Amino acid sequence: MAQPSVFISYSHQDEALKDELLPHLGVVQQLGLLRTWDDRQIGVGEDWFDAISEQLAHCRVAILLVSEHFLSSRFCLQEEVPPLLERRRRDGMLVVPLLMRPCAWHRVAWLKAIQMLPRDGLAAMELKPTRRARMFVEVVDTICDFLEALQKTPAAAPTDQAIAAAAQQASVQGDRNFVVQLIGDGNTLNLAPREAPASEWPPLAPEFVDLERLPETGFELIGREAELQRLDEAWASPSINVVALVAWGGFGKSTLVRKWCGYLAADNFRGAGRVFAWSFYSQGSSERVASADEFVDAA
């Protein structure tokens, strides 16, 4: 299990600013509170995605280096930010956004809801070196205060075991404003969500739903409302039977499908008689042509 850490989410184009912050965070590490982690610590030959996912699951504090590069990074916004926001909501972990460069962060709803540093709205790049250092000191103080508060209320402080268990599940917000849980290994949908309002469709028996073959992906989906709307429209259309999602590997097709399945589950799958999900894992990652025979046989 990874040692609890301060996780830094950033664009590599902001690496110089990250390197300026790291010596200040060294105080937190020297005090034996938390170690600092960023993706430059991934070893040669190590699976980088697994390494990042492990840190996302066990970090106690996350620092977001906000810039135009960060806000346009697909990986930061789709793979790192969603699980961190979910951990913040569920476990009360500390997420600290730092405004590194002037950018349109105020247009991002989830970012507006979190206190940004520096508090006066100026970006780190706009500050003189001494003021920028004071900004980084405030980050260190914020982290230390947070950890001290946890120590004073042990019952509220999540244990490593609790964090590991909680990291295996993610909430999916249904379009009827209630939560369906992805539980266990992350591939099983709880079809009886708590406080679910009545649906116009009858619920499906669990044996009629098989979503276990969907790959595990990021916890949340950001900036794909139009695609979700198109899927909803296609589902409701009497003339559309097949929809193809075409994109390079890693652009979030599986995450989109998992999210949409969560919406369908929240509404009793909207009249479906059977639900069967299948993923051709080799597509986009090897030269082998994936065969549909196995899918057809299983279906």
Disulfide bonds with the S-S distance in Angstrom:
none
